[in-house]
């Protein structure tokens, strides 16, 4: 990796943490200079604008989350086990997040709703990837007889993601991990009792 590429990677990594903790709008150029240790010219030598950097930083943050999920799912074949593994990844998300500041998809989706269409679109793409992962697990599990034939994969993805993200938000808001813990326990029961094939 060249020196220029190392510098660019360093900027992206530090910006990802900053934006995920303070938000895109809440992070100034002076904040970026502080966390990267670079002057304005050093940052904009690699990125045409703060918007371009925000998109690169978001992609990097989402990649870390996806990497963590892929690593946890490696070697898991049974549909129920794969969904439970996703829950276990999020069980440790508060104390050991892939990116400091919580879930970058949730944070970006909330912040960019009306103010930053390009970031909002990127957040939708990341959310689509997560939804498709769960849908694929469920549909494959139905074919193998691991889930009940009447299970709707899109509904499962919606319930899991909405419950997890809502619980992460509540736990962060109140500084209390019990919201996430209780929600994940509820989802475990949901998977075992309402989705899993019996007999």
Backbone as JSON Lines, residues from 0, in Angstrom:
{"i":0,"aa":"X","n":[0.84,-1.19,0.0],"ca":[0.0,0.0,0.0],"c":[0.89,1.25,0.0]}
{"i":1,"aa":"X","n":[0.63,2.17,-0.91],"ca":[1.43,3.39,-1.01],"c":[1.14,4.31,0.17]}
{"i":2,"aa":"X","n":[2.01,5.29,0.36],"ca":[1.82,6.25,1.45],"c":[0.51,7.02,1.28]}
{"i":3,"aa":"X","n":[0.2,7.38,0.04],"ca":[-1.04,8.11,-0.24],"c":[-2.26,7.25,0.1]}
{"i":4,"aa":"X","n":[-2.19,5.96,-0.24],"ca":[-3.31,5.05,0.04],"c":[-3.45,4.83,1.54]}
{"i":5,"aa":"X","n":[-2.32,4.74,2.25],"ca":[-2.36,4.59,3.71],"c":[-3.02,5.8,4.36]}
{"i":6,"aa":"X","n":[-2.66,6.99,3.85],"ca":[-3.24,8.23,4.39],"c":[-4.74,8.26,4.14]}
{"i":7,"aa":"X","n":[-5.14,7.9,2.93],"ca":[-6.57,7.9,2.58],"c":[-7.33,6.92,3.47]}
{"i":8,"aa":"X","n":[-6.78,5.73,3.67],"ca":[-7.41,4.73,4.53],"c":[-7.53,5.24,5.96]}
{"i":9,"aa":"X","n":[-6.48,5.89,6.45],"ca":[-6.49,6.47,7.8],"c":[-7.6,7.51,7.95]}
{"i":10,"aa":"X","n":[-7.75,8.36,6.95],"ca":[-8.8,9.39,6.97],"c":[-10.18,8.72,7.04]}
{"i":11,"aa":"X","n":[-10.39,7.72,6.21],"ca":[-11.68,7.03,6.17],"c":[-11.98,6.37,7.51]}
{"i":12,"aa":"X","n":[-11.0,5.68,8.07],"ca":[-11.2,4.97,9.35],"c":[-11.56,5.95,10.46]}
{"i":13,"aa":"X","n":[-10.83,7.06,10.55],"ca":[-11.09,8.03,11.63],"c":[-12.41,8.78,11.39]}
{"i":14,"aa":"X","n":[-12.7,9.08,10.14],"ca":[-13.97,9.76,9.82],"c":[-15.16,8.85,10.12]}
{"i":15,"aa":"X","n":[-15.01,7.55,9.87],"ca":[-16.09,6.6,10.14],"c":[-16.47,6.62,11.61]}
{"i":16,"aa":"X","n":[-15.47,6.64,12.48],"ca":[-15.73,6.68,13.93],"c":[-16.36,8.01,14.31]}
{"i":17,"aa":"X","n":[-15.79,9.1,13.8],"ca":[-16.3,10.44,14.11],"c":[-17.75,10.61,13.68]}
{"i":18,"aa":"X","n":[-18.04,10.29,12.42],"ca":[-19.4,10.44,11.9],"c":[-20.38,9.54,12.64]}
{"i":19,"aa":"X","n":[-19.93,8.33,13.01],"ca":[-20.82,7.4,13.68],"c":[-21.14,7.84,15.12]}
{"i":20,"aa":"X","n":[-20.22,8.61,15.71],"ca":[-20.44,9.08,17.08],"c":[-21.12,10.45,17.12]}
{"i":21,"aa":"X","n":[-20.71,11.35,16.25],"ca":[-21.21,12.73,16.29],"c":[-22.22,13.05,15.2]}
{"i":22,"aa":"X","n":[-22.33,12.14,14.23],"ca":[-23.19,12.42,13.09],"c":[-22.45,13.19,12.03]}
{"i":23,"aa":"X","n":[-22.94,13.1,10.81],"ca":[-22.33,13.8,9.69],"c":[-22.45,15.32,9.86]}
{"i":24,"aa":"X","n":[-23.67,15.77,10.17],"ca":[-23.91,17.21,10.32],"c":[-23.21,17.77,11.55]}
{"i":25,"aa":"X","n":[-23.06,16.93,12.58],"ca":[-22.45,17.39,13.83],"c":[-20.94,17.36,13.83]}
{"i":26,"aa":"X","n":[-20.34,16.94,12.74],"ca":[-18.87,16.85,12.64],"c":[-18.34,17.95,11.72]}
{"i":27,"aa":"X","n":[-17.5,18.78,12.27],"ca":[-16.95,19.91,11.5],"c":[-15.62,19.53,10.86]}
{"i":28,"aa":"X","n":[-15.13,20.39,10.0],"ca":[-13.82,20.18,9.39],"c":[-12.74,20.15,10.46]}
{"i":29,"aa":"X","n":[-12.88,21.0,11.48],"ca":[-11.88,21.02,12.56],"c":[-11.9,19.69,13.32]}
{"i":30,"aa":"X","n":[-13.09,19.07,13.46],"ca":[-13.18,17.74,14.08],"c":[-12.43,16.72,13.24]}
{"i":31,"aa":"X","n":[-12.62,16.78,11.93],"ca":[-11.92,15.86,11.03],"c":[-10.41,16.06,11.1]}
{"i":32,"aa":"X","n":[-10.0,17.31,11.17],"ca":[-8.56,17.6,11.28],"c":[-8.0,17.05,12.59]}
{"i":33,"aa":"X","n":[-8.79,17.18,13.66],"ca":[-8.34,16.71,14.98],"c":[-8.16,15.19,14.99]}
{"i":34,"aa":"X","n":[-9.17,14.45,14.49],"ca":[-9.1,12.99,14.58],"c":[-8.11,12.38,13.59]}
{"i":35,"aa":"X","n":[-7.89,13.06,12.47],"ca":[-6.96,12.51,11.48],"c":[-5.53,13.0,11.69]}
{"i":36,"aa":"X","n":[-5.39,14.13,12.39],"ca":[-4.06,14.72,12.57],"c":[-3.56,15.41,11.31]}
{"i":37,"aa":"X","n":[-4.48,15.69,10.38],"ca":[-4.11,16.32,9.11],"c":[-4.72,17.71,8.99]}
{"i":38,"aa":"X","n":[-4.12,18.52,8.15],"ca":[-4.68,19.83,7.86],"c":[-5.75,19.68,6.77]}
{"i":39,"aa":"X","n":[-6.47,20.78,6.54],"ca":[-7.55,20.78,5.55],"c":[-7.06,20.26,4.2]}
{"i":40,"aa":"X","n":[-5.92,20.77,3.75],"ca":[-5.39,20.35,2.44],"c":[-5.05,18.88,2.4]}
{"i":41,"aa":"X","n":[-4.57,18.34,3.53],"ca":[-4.23,16.93,3.61],"c":[-5.45,16.04,3.46]}
{"i":42,"aa":"X","n":[-6.59,16.51,3.97],"ca":[-7.85,15.76,3.85],"c":[-8.41,15.89,2.44]}
{"i":43,"aa":"X","n":[-8.5,17.13,1.96],"ca":[-9.13,17.38,0.65],"c":[-8.21,17.07,-0.53]}
{"i":44,"aa":"X","n":[-7.0,16.65,-0.23],"ca":[-6.12,16.13,-1.26],"c":[-6.61,14.74,-1.69]}
{"i":45,"aa":"X","n":[-7.35,14.08,-0.78],"ca":[-7.83,12.72,-1.04],"c":[-9.34,12.66,-1.32]}
{"i":46,"aa":"X","n":[-10.06,13.68,-0.9],"ca":[-11.52,13.7,-1.08],"c":[-11.93,15.08,-1.57]}
{"i":47,"aa":"X","n":[-12.8,15.09,-2.58],"ca":[-13.22,16.37,-3.16],"c":[-14.09,17.18,-2.21]}
{"i":48,"aa":"X","n":[-14.78,16.48,-1.3],"ca":[-15.71,17.17,-0.41],"c":[-15.96,16.33,0.84]}
{"i":49,"aa":"X","n":[-16.58,16.96,1.81],"ca":[-16.99,16.25,3.02],"c":[-18.02,15.17,2.66]}
{"i":50,"aa":"X","n":[-18.88,15.44,1.68],"ca":[-19.88,14.46,1.25],"c":[-19.22,13.2,0.72]}
{"i":51,"aa":"X","n":[-18.21,13.37,-0.1],"ca":[-17.51,12.22,-0.67],"c":[-16.86,11.4,0.45]}
{"i":52,"aa":"X","n":[-16.26,12.08,1.41],"ca":[-15.65,11.4,2.55],"c":[-16.71,10.67,3.38]}
{"i":53,"aa":"X","n":[-17.87,11.3,3.57],"ca":[-18.95,10.69,4.36],"c":[-19.39,9.36,3.74]}
{"i":54,"aa":"X","n":[-19.51,9.32,2.42],"ca":[-19.93,8.09,1.74],"c":[-18.87,7.0,1.89]}
{"i":55,"aa":"X","n":[-17.6,7.37,1.74],"ca":[-16.51,6.4,1.89],"c":[-16.44,5.9,3.33]}
{"i":56,"aa":"X","n":[-16.64,6.78,4.29],"ca":[-16.6,6.41,5.71],"c":[-17.77,5.48,6.06]}
{"i":57,"aa":"X","n":[-18.94,5.78,5.51],"ca":[-20.11,4.92,5.76],"c":[-19.88,3.53,5.17]}
{"i":58,"aa":"X","n":[-19.39,3.47,3.93],"ca":[-19.12,2.18,3.3],"c":[-18.13,1.36,4.14]}
{"i":59,"aa":"X","n":[-17.12,2.03,4.66],"ca":[-16.12,1.36,5.49],"c":[-16.75,0.81,6.77]}
{"i":60,"aa":"X","n":[-17.59,1.63,7.43],"ca":[-18.24,1.23,8.67],"c":[-19.16,0.03,8.44]}
{"i":61,"aa":"X","n":[-19.94,0.07,7.37],"ca":[-20.85,-1.03,7.05],"c":[-20.07,-2.29,6.72]}
{"i":62,"aa":"X","n":[-18.95,-2.13,6.02],"ca":[-18.1,-3.28,5.7],"c":[-17.64,-3.98,6.98]}
{"i":63,"aa":"X","n":[-17.3,-3.22,8.01],"ca":[-16.86,-3.82,9.28],"c":[-17.99,-4.61,9.93]}
{"i":64,"aa":"X","n":[-19.21,-4.08,9.88],"ca":[-20.37,-4.79,10.44],"c":[-20.61,-6.09,9.66]}
{"i":65,"aa":"X","n":[-20.6,-5.99,8.33],"ca":[-20.84,-7.16,7.48],"c":[-19.75,-8.21,7.67]}
{"i":66,"aa":"X","n":[-18.52,-7.76,7.85],"ca":[-17.39,-8.65,8.09],"c":[-17.6,-9.45,9.38]}
{"i":67,"aa":"X","n":[-18.08,-8.76,10.41],"ca":[-18.33,-9.41,11.7],"c":[-19.44,-10.45,11.55]}
{"i":68,"aa":"X","n":[-20.5,-10.11,10.83],"ca":[-21.59,-11.06,10.6],"c":[-21.12,-12.27,9.79]}
{"i":69,"aa":"X","n":[-20.38,-12.0,8.7],"ca":[-19.89,-13.09,7.86],"c":[-18.98,-14.04,8.64]}
{"i":70,"aa":"X","n":[-18.12,-13.47,9.47],"ca":[-17.22,-14.28,10.28],"c":[-17.97,-15.17,11.25]}
{"i":71,"aa":"X","n":[-19.01,-14.61,11.87],"ca":[-19.8,-15.38,12.83],"c":[-20.61,-16.48,12.15]}
{"i":72,"aa":"X","n":[-21.08,-16.21,10.93],"ca":[-21.93,-17.17,10.21],"c":[-21.13,-18.27,9.52]}
{"i":73,"aa":"X","n":[-19.83,-18.08,9.4],"ca":[-18.99,-19.05,8.69],"c":[-19.09,-20.42,9.36]}
{"i":74,"aa":"X","n":[-19.39,-21.42,8.56],"ca":[-19.49,-22.78,9.08],"c":[-20.86,-23.14,9.63]}
{"i":75,"aa":"X","n":[-21.75,-22.16,9.77],"ca":[-23.11,-22.42,10.26],"c":[-23.99,-22.74,9.05]}
{"i":76,"aa":"X","n":[-24.67,-23.85,9.08],"ca":[-25.46,-24.28,7.93],"c":[-26.97,-24.27,8.2]}
{"i":77,"aa":"X","n":[-27.37,-24.67,9.39],"ca":[-28.8,-24.77,9.71],"c":[-29.42,-23.39,9.85]}
{"i":78,"aa":"X","n":[-30.59,-23.19,9.25],"ca":[-31.24,-21.88,9.24],"c":[-31.47,-21.3,10.62]}
{"i":79,"aa":"X","n":[-31.97,-22.11,11.55],"ca":[-32.24,-21.63,12.91],"c":[-30.92,-21.19,13.56]}
{"i":80,"aa":"X","n":[-29.89,-21.99,13.4],"ca":[-28.58,-21.67,13.97],"c":[-28.03,-20.36,13.38]}
{"i":81,"aa":"X","n":[-28.26,-20.16,12.09],"ca":[-27.76,-18.94,11.44],"c":[-28.48,-17.7,11.97]}
{"i":82,"aa":"X","n":[-29.79,-17.78,12.16],"ca":[-30.52,-16.63,12.72],"c":[-30.1,-16.37,14.16]}
{"i":83,"aa":"X","n":[-29.9,-17.44,14.94],"ca":[-29.46,-17.29,16.33],"c":[-28.06,-16.67,16.38]}
{"i":84,"aa":"X","n":[-27.24,-17.0,15.41],"ca":[-25.88,-16.43,15.35],"c":[-25.94,-14.93,15.12]}
{"i":85,"aa":"X","n":[-26.85,-14.49,14.25],"ca":[-27.02,-13.06,14.02],"c":[-27.41,-12.36,15.32]}
{"i":86,"aa":"X","n":[-28.3,-12.97,16.1],"ca":[-28.7,-12.39,17.39],"c":[-27.5,-12.31,18.33]}
{"i":87,"aa":"X","n":[-26.67,-13.35,18.33],"ca":[-25.49,-13.35,19.22],"c":[-24.5,-12.25,18.85]}
{"i":88,"aa":"X","n":[-24.38,-11.97,17.56],"ca":[-23.5,-10.87,17.13],"c":[-23.99,-9.55,17.73]}
{"i":89,"aa":"X","n":[-25.3,-9.33,17.68],"ca":[-25.85,-8.07,18.19],"c":[-25.91,-8.02,19.71]}
{"i":90,"aa":"X","n":[-25.82,-9.19,20.34],"ca":[-25.79,-9.26,21.8],"c":[-24.56,-8.51,22.34]}
{"i":91,"aa":"X","n":[-23.48,-8.5,21.57],"ca":[-22.24,-7.87,22.0],"c":[-21.99,-6.53,21.28]}
{"i":92,"aa":"X","n":[-22.99,-6.05,20.56],"ca":[-22.8,-4.85,19.74],"c":[-22.58,-3.6,20.59]}
{"i":93,"aa":"X","n":[-23.19,-3.52,21.77],"ca":[-23.07,-2.31,22.59],"c":[-21.68,-2.18,23.2]}
{"i":94,"aa":"X","n":[-21.17,-3.3,23.78],"ca":[-19.86,-3.21,24.44],"c":[-18.69,-3.42,23.49]}
{"i":95,"aa":"X","n":[-18.95,-4.04,22.34],"ca":[-17.86,-4.29,21.39],"c":[-18.35,-4.06,19.96]}
{"i":96,"aa":"X","n":[-18.68,-2.8,19.63],"ca":[-19.2,-2.52,18.28],"c":[-18.07,-2.56,17.24]}
{"i":97,"aa":"X","n":[-18.38,-2.98,16.02],"ca":[-17.38,-2.94,14.95],"c":[-16.86,-1.52,14.73]}
{"i":98,"aa":"X","n":[-17.75,-0.54,14.94],"ca":[-17.38,0.88,14.83],"c":[-17.91,1.58,16.07]}
{"i":99,"aa":"X","n":[-17.07,2.37,16.73],"ca":[-17.52,3.09,17.92],"c":[-18.71,3.98,17.58]}
{"i":100,"aa":"X","n":[-19.71,3.95,18.46],"ca":[-20.88,4.8,18.25],"c":[-22.15,4.04,17.93]}
{"i":101,"aa":"X","n":[-22.05,2.71,17.79],"ca":[-23.25,1.92,17.54],"c":[-23.39,1.5,16.09]}
{"i":102,"aa":"X","n":[-24.61,1.16,15.72],"ca":[-24.87,0.65,14.37],"c":[-24.83,1.79,13.35]}
{"i":103,"aa":"X","n":[-23.89,1.75,12.39],"ca":[-23.8,2.84,11.42],"c":[-25.01,2.94,10.5]}
{"i":104,"aa":"X","n":[-25.67,1.81,10.24],"ca":[-26.85,1.86,9.38],"c":[-27.97,2.62,10.08]}
{"i":105,"aa":"X","n":[-28.22,2.27,11.34],"ca":[-29.25,2.96,12.12],"c":[-28.93,4.45,12.26]}
{"i":106,"aa":"X","n":[-27.7,4.75,12.67],"ca":[-27.31,6.15,12.88],"c":[-27.46,6.98,11.62]}
{"i":107,"aa":"X","n":[-26.99,6.42,10.52],"ca":[-27.03,7.15,9.24],"c":[-28.45,7.28,8.71]}
{"i":108,"aa":"X","n":[-29.25,6.21,8.87],"ca":[-30.64,6.26,8.39],"c":[-31.42,7.36,9.1]}
{"i":109,"aa":"X","n":[-31.2,7.5,10.4],"ca":[-31.9,8.53,11.17],"c":[-31.45,9.92,10.76]}
{"i":110,"aa":"X","n":[-30.12,10.1,10.67],"ca":[-29.59,11.44,10.4],"c":[-29.85,11.9,8.97]}
{"i":111,"aa":"X","n":[-29.74,10.98,8.03],"ca":[-29.77,11.38,6.61],"c":[-31.16,11.37,6.01]}
{"i":112,"aa":"X","n":[-32.17,11.12,6.84],"ca":[-33.54,10.95,6.34],"c":[-33.94,12.01,5.31]}
{"i":113,"aa":"X","n":[-33.79,13.27,5.65],"ca":[-34.2,14.34,4.73],"c":[-33.05,15.25,4.31]}
{"i":114,"aa":"X","n":[-31.94,15.15,5.0],"ca":[-30.88,16.13,4.8],"c":[-29.79,15.72,3.83]}
{"i":115,"aa":"X","n":[-29.61,14.43,3.61],"ca":[-28.5,13.98,2.78],"c":[-28.94,12.79,1.93]}
{"i":116,"aa":"X","n":[-29.55,13.06,0.75],"ca":[-30.11,11.98,-0.07],"c":[-29.11,10.89,-0.46]}
{"i":117,"aa":"X","n":[-27.86,11.27,-0.74],"ca":[-26.86,10.26,-1.15],"c":[-26.55,9.3,0.0]}
{"i":118,"aa":"X","n":[-26.43,9.84,1.21],"ca":[-26.18,8.99,2.38],"c":[-27.41,8.13,2.67]}
{"i":119,"aa":"X","n":[-28.59,8.71,2.51],"ca":[-29.83,7.96,2.74],"c":[-29.91,6.77,1.78]}
{"i":120,"aa":"X","n":[-29.57,7.01,0.53],"ca":[-29.58,5.92,-0.46],"c":[-28.57,4.84,-0.09]}
{"i":121,"aa":"X","n":[-27.4,5.25,0.39],"ca":[-26.37,4.28,0.79],"c":[-26.84,3.47,2.0]}
{"i":122,"aa":"X","n":[-27.54,4.14,2.93],"ca":[-28.07,3.45,4.1],"c":[-29.14,2.44,3.67]}
{"i":123,"aa":"X","n":[-29.96,2.81,2.69],"ca":[-30.98,1.89,2.17],"c":[-30.32,0.66,1.54]}
{"i":124,"aa":"X","n":[-29.24,0.88,0.79],"ca":[-28.54,-0.24,0.17],"c":[-27.97,-1.19,1.21]}
{"i":125,"aa":"X","n":[-27.41,-0.62,2.29],"ca":[-26.85,-1.45,3.36],"c":[-27.96,-2.21,4.08]}
{"i":126,"aa":"X","n":[-29.09,-1.54,4.3],"ca":[-30.23,-2.2,4.94],"c":[-30.79,-3.29,4.03]}
{"i":127,"aa":"X","n":[-30.84,-3.05,2.72],"ca":[-31.29,-4.06,1.77],"c":[-30.42,-5.32,1.86]}
{"i":128,"aa":"X","n":[-29.11,-5.11,1.97],"ca":[-28.18,-6.25,2.05],"c":[-28.46,-7.08,3.31]}
{"i":129,"aa":"X","n":[-28.76,-6.4,4.41],"ca":[-29.06,-7.1,5.66],"c":[-30.39,-7.86,5.54]}
{"i":130,"aa":"X","n":[-31.39,-7.19,4.97],"ca":[-32.7,-7.82,4.77],"c":[-32.59,-9.04,3.85]}
{"i":131,"aa":"X","n":[-31.83,-8.9,2.77],"ca":[-31.68,-10.0,1.81],"c":[-30.95,-11.18,2.46]}
{"i":132,"aa":"X","n":[-29.98,-10.9,3.34],"ca":[-29.26,-11.96,4.04],"c":[-30.25,-12.8,4.86]}
{"i":133,"aa":"X","n":[-31.08,-12.13,5.64],"ca":[-32.05,-12.84,6.48],"c":[-33.07,-13.58,5.61]}
{"i":134,"aa":"X","n":[-33.57,-12.92,4.57],"ca":[-34.53,-13.55,3.67],"c":[-33.95,-14.81,3.03]}
{"i":135,"aa":"X","n":[-32.68,-14.73,2.63],"ca":[-32.02,-15.88,2.0],"c":[-31.89,-17.04,2.99]}
{"i":136,"aa":"X","n":[-31.5,-16.72,4.23],"ca":[-31.38,-17.75,5.26],"c":[-32.72,-18.44,5.48]}
{"i":137,"aa":"X","n":[-33.79,-17.64,5.57],"ca":[-35.13,-18.2,5.83],"c":[-35.61,-19.02,4.63]}
{"i":138,"aa":"X","n":[-35.47,-18.49,3.43],"ca":[-35.95,-19.22,2.25],"c":[-35.19,-20.53,2.05]}
{"i":139,"aa":"X","n":[-33.88,-20.53,2.28],"ca":[-33.1,-21.77,2.19],"c":[-33.54,-22.75,3.27]}
{"i":140,"aa":"X","n":[-33.82,-22.21,4.47],"ca":[-34.26,-23.06,5.57],"c":[-35.62,-23.69,5.31]}
{"i":141,"aa":"X","n":[-36.5,-22.96,4.65],"ca":[-37.82,-23.51,4.31],"c":[-37.65,-24.68,3.33]}
{"i":142,"aa":"X","n":[-36.78,-24.5,2.33],"ca":[-36.54,-25.56,1.35],"c":[-35.99,-26.82,2.0]}
{"i":143,"aa":"X","n":[-35.18,-26.63,3.04],"ca":[-34.55,-27.78,3.72],"c":[-35.43,-28.35,4.84]}
{"i":144,"aa":"X","n":[-36.59,-27.73,5.06],"ca":[-37.48,-28.21,6.11],"c":[-37.08,-27.75,7.51]}
{"i":145,"aa":"X","n":[-36.22,-26.73,7.59],"ca":[-35.76,-26.23,8.9],"c":[-36.73,-25.21,9.48]}
{"i":146,"aa":"X","n":[-37.45,-24.52,8.6],"ca":[-38.49,-23.58,9.02],"c":[-39.84,-24.07,8.52]}
{"i":147,"aa":"X","n":[-40.88,-23.64,9.18],"ca":[-42.23,-23.99,8.75],"c":[-42.48,-23.42,7.34]}
{"i":148,"aa":"X","n":[-43.21,-24.17,6.56],"ca":[-43.45,-23.8,5.16],"c":[-44.25,-22.5,5.03]}
{"i":149,"aa":"X","n":[-45.0,-22.15,6.06],"ca":[-45.85,-20.95,6.01],"c":[-45.11,-19.67,6.39]}
{"i":150,"aa":"X","n":[-43.87,-19.79,6.8],"ca":[-43.08,-18.62,7.23],"c":[-42.83,-17.71,6.03]}
{"i":151,"aa":"X","n":[-43.0,-16.4,6.25],"ca":[-42.73,-15.41,5.21],"c":[-41.38,-14.74,5.49]}
{"i":152,"aa":"X","n":[-40.44,-14.93,4.58],"ca":[-39.07,-14.46,4.79],"c":[-38.98,-12.95,4.96]}
{"i":153,"aa":"X","n":[-39.77,-12.19,4.2],"ca":[-39.73,-10.74,4.29],"c":[-40.23,-10.27,5.66]}
{"i":154,"aa":"X","n":[-41.27,-10.92,6.17],"ca":[-41.79,-10.56,7.49],"c":[-40.76,-10.85,8.58]}
{"i":155,"aa":"X","n":[-40.08,-11.98,8.46],"ca":[-39.05,-12.35,9.44],"c":[-37.93,-11.3,9.45]}
{"i":156,"aa":"X","n":[-37.48,-10.9,8.26],"ca":[-36.42,-9.9,8.16],"c":[-36.86,-8.59,8.81]}
{"i":157,"aa":"X","n":[-38.1,-8.19,8.55],"ca":[-38.62,-6.95,9.12],"c":[-38.68,-7.02,10.65]}
{"i":158,"aa":"X","n":[-39.21,-8.11,11.18],"ca":[-39.35,-8.27,12.63],"c":[-37.97,-8.28,13.3]}
{"i":159,"aa":"X","n":[-37.04,-9.05,12.75],"ca":[-35.71,-9.14,13.36],"c":[-34.99,-7.79,13.35]}
{"i":160,"aa":"X","n":[-34.96,-7.16,12.18],"ca":[-34.21,-5.91,12.06],"c":[-34.85,-4.79,12.87]}
{"i":161,"aa":"X","n":[-36.18,-4.65,12.78],"ca":[-36.85,-3.59,13.53],"c":[-36.69,-3.77,15.03]}
{"i":162,"aa":"X","n":[-36.77,-5.01,15.5],"ca":[-36.63,-5.28,16.94],"c":[-35.2,-5.02,17.4]}
{"i":163,"aa":"X","n":[-34.24,-5.52,16.64],"ca":[-32.83,-5.33,17.02],"c":[-32.46,-3.85,17.02]}
{"i":164,"aa":"X","n":[-32.77,-3.15,15.93],"ca":[-32.38,-1.74,15.82],"c":[-33.11,-0.88,16.85]}
{"i":165,"aa":"X","n":[-34.38,-1.17,17.09],"ca":[-35.13,-0.43,18.11],"c":[-34.54,-0.66,19.49]}
{"i":166,"aa":"X","n":[-34.13,-1.89,19.77],"ca":[-33.54,-2.22,21.06],"c":[-32.17,-1.57,21.23]}
{"i":167,"aa":"X","n":[-31.39,-1.53,20.17],"ca":[-30.09,-0.85,20.22],"c":[-30.29,0.63,20.53]}
{"i":168,"aa":"X","n":[-31.28,1.23,19.85],"ca":[-31.57,2.65,20.07],"c":[-31.99,2.91,21.52]}
{"i":169,"aa":"X","n":[-32.89,2.08,22.07],"ca":[-33.34,2.26,23.45],"c":[-32.19,2.08,24.45]}
{"i":170,"aa":"X","n":[-31.38,1.07,24.22],"ca":[-30.25,0.81,25.13],"c":[-29.25,1.96,25.12]}
{"i":171,"aa":"X","n":[-29.01,2.51,23.92],"ca":[-28.09,3.66,23.83],"c":[-28.71,4.9,24.48]}
{"i":172,"aa":"X","n":[-29.99,5.12,24.23],"ca":[-30.68,6.3,24.76],"c":[-30.67,6.32,26.28]}
{"i":173,"aa":"X","n":[-30.92,5.17,26.89],"ca":[-31.01,5.09,28.34],"c":[-29.72,4.6,29.01]}
{"i":174,"aa":"X","n":[-28.73,4.24,28.2],"ca":[-27.5,3.72,28.78],"c":[-27.74,2.43,29.54]}
{"i":175,"aa":"X","n":[-28.67,1.61,29.02],"ca":[-29.08,0.4,29.73],"c":[-29.17,-0.76,28.74]}
{"i":176,"aa":"X","n":[-28.25,-1.72,28.82],"ca":[-28.23,-2.83,27.86],"c":[-29.39,-3.8,28.01]}
{"i":177,"aa":"X","n":[-30.19,-3.66,29.07],"ca":[-31.27,-4.62,29.29],"c":[-32.32,-4.57,28.17]}
{"i":178,"aa":"X","n":[-32.5,-3.4,27.54],"ca":[-33.47,-3.3,26.44],"c":[-33.07,-4.23,25.3]}
{"i":179,"aa":"X","n":[-31.79,-4.23,24.97],"ca":[-31.31,-5.11,23.9],"c":[-31.37,-6.56,24.35]}
{"i":180,"aa":"X","n":[-30.97,-6.83,25.59],"ca":[-30.97,-8.2,26.12],"c":[-32.37,-8.81,26.07]}
{"i":181,"aa":"X","n":[-33.37,-8.07,26.56],"ca":[-34.75,-8.58,26.57],"c":[-35.29,-8.77,25.16]}
{"i":182,"aa":"X","n":[-34.97,-7.86,24.27],"ca":[-35.44,-7.96,22.89],"c":[-34.84,-9.18,22.19]}
{"i":183,"aa":"X","n":[-33.56,-9.43,22.42],"ca":[-32.9,-10.58,21.79],"c":[-33.47,-11.88,22.35]}
{"i":184,"aa":"X","n":[-33.77,-11.9,23.65],"ca":[-34.39,-13.09,24.24],"c":[-35.76,-13.35,23.6]}
{"i":185,"aa":"X","n":[-36.51,-12.28,23.38],"ca":[-37.82,-12.4,22.73],"c":[-37.66,-12.96,21.3]}
{"i":186,"aa":"X","n":[-36.66,-12.48,20.58],"ca":[-36.44,-12.95,19.22],"c":[-36.0,-14.41,19.19]}
{"i":187,"aa":"X","n":[-35.22,-14.82,20.19],"ca":[-34.82,-16.24,20.26],"c":[-36.05,-17.13,20.4]}
{"i":188,"aa":"X","n":[-36.98,-16.72,21.26],"ca":[-38.22,-17.47,21.44],"c":[-39.04,-17.48,20.15]}
{"i":189,"aa":"X","n":[-39.11,-16.32,19.5],"ca":[-39.83,-16.18,18.23],"c":[-39.28,-17.15,17.18]}
{"i":190,"aa":"X","n":[-37.97,-17.23,17.07],"ca":[-37.34,-18.12,16.08],"c":[-37.61,-19.59,16.43]}
{"i":191,"aa":"X","n":[-37.44,-19.93,17.7],"ca":[-37.58,-21.34,18.11],"c":[-39.03,-21.82,18.09]}
{"i":192,"aa":"X","n":[-39.95,-20.95,18.5],"ca":[-41.34,-21.4,18.67],"c":[-42.26,-21.08,17.49]}
{"i":193,"aa":"X","n":[-41.96,-20.0,16.75],"ca":[-42.87,-19.62,15.67],"c":[-42.32,-19.89,14.27]}
{"i":194,"aa":"X","n":[-41.01,-20.0,14.18],"ca":[-40.41,-20.19,12.84],"c":[-39.91,-21.61,12.61]}
{"i":195,"aa":"X","n":[-39.24,-22.17,13.58],"ca":[-38.59,-23.47,13.41],"c":[-39.61,-24.57,13.15]}
{"i":196,"aa":"X","n":[-39.23,-25.46,12.23],"ca":[-40.08,-26.63,11.95],"c":[-40.06,-27.55,13.16]}
{"i":197,"aa":"X","n":[-41.17,-28.18,13.45],"ca":[-41.25,-29.09,14.59],"c":[-41.22,-30.53,14.12]}
{"i":198,"aa":"X","n":[-40.76,-31.39,15.03],"ca":[-40.79,-32.83,14.75],"c":[-39.63,-33.33,13.98]}
